[in-house]
Amino acid sequence: MAMYLLSAEDEYHAEDHVGEKQGFLRRFQQGFERSFERFREGYQHALEHVLEHSRLFAAGFLAFCVLSCTVALVLGRDFFPAWTPARSACICVRAPGFASKRPRASRSGQSDHS
């Protein structure tokens, strides 16, 4: 459908409109296209570089995966607080002497949620 509606005759050619006053939207769109083309060329260059050094990339990626698994094992499951619908994730320590509806922790260094 787009191919039918947007025929080659409808393409915009900037050289046909030299000297015309350009509105904000046209300047914005042309600036966006220039920036996007620079980004795309940089990304293409980065991919070509990775393909030229595929063994180095594979070794780095494997090292990143191993390091991520090691960190996950070291941190364990208690890194993030438990989150249940009945109990919101609240990480707080009460100082002795504050009134609370919850049972008090035996020492001030303990968390409310054990």
N, C-alpha and C positions, 0 to 999 in steps of 0.2 A: 504494500500500500504506500509506504514511504517512497519507494522508487518511482511509483506512478505520480505521486503528488509533487515530489521534488525532482523535477527533470533537470538535465544538465543545462538547459537554457536559463534556469532560475538561479544559477550559482552567482554569488557575489564576487566581483573582481574589483579590488581596491584601485587598480590603475585606471579604471573607467570613471572613478569618482574623485579624481584629484582636483583640489580647489574647492570642493563642496564643504560646507560647514558640517562638522561631525558633532552629533549630540553626545550626551553623557553616556547613554547606553551603548552606542557604537564604540566609543573610546574604551569603555569598560570591557566590552566583549573582545575587542582586538587586543587589549592588554592581557586579558585572561588567556586568550589563545597563544600569545607569545610566551607567557609564563608556562603554560601547559606544555608547549613544544620544547622549551628548555628542560623542563622536568622529565619529559619523555625521552629526550636525547640523553640526559644524564643517567636515567634508569637503564636505557639500552646499553650505554657504555659500561655501567656496573655489571649488567648481566654478561656482556662479552668478556669482561675481566674475570668474572667467576668461572665462565666456561673455559677460559684459557688456563686457569689455575684450579681445575676441578679437584685435584687430590688435596690441595691445601684447604680448600673450602670444605670438603668432606671430612677431613681430619678436625677442623675447627668446629664443624657442626656436631660431630660425634663427641668431642670434648665438652661442648656446651650441654649436650644431652646427659652425659655422665655426671657432670657437675650439678645439673639440675636435680637429678635423681639422688645424688649424695646429699644435697642440701635438704631435700624433702625427707630423707631418712633421718638426718640429724635433727631437724626441727620436730619431727613427729606429728602426731595428730592434734596436740594441744596448743598449737601455735595460734589458732583462732578460737575465740570463745564459742561455746555451744549456742546454737540459735534454734529455738523452738517457738511455735506460735504462742504457747502459754507463758513463756518467759523470754522477755527481750534480752538481747545481749547487753549486759550492763557490767562494765569492769569498774568497780569502785571499791575503795577501802575506807571503812569508817574509823574515825578516831574515837577512842573511848569517851563516853559521856553524851553522845548524841542519841536522841530517842528515835526509835525506828519501829515499824510494825513487824519487821522481820526479826527472826531470832538473832541474837548477837553472836558474833564470832568470838571464840574464846580468847584470841589475842588480836591486837590492832593490826598486826602484819598480815592477817589472813583476809582473804577475799570474801565477799558476801556469798558468792556462788562457788561452791567447791565441787 
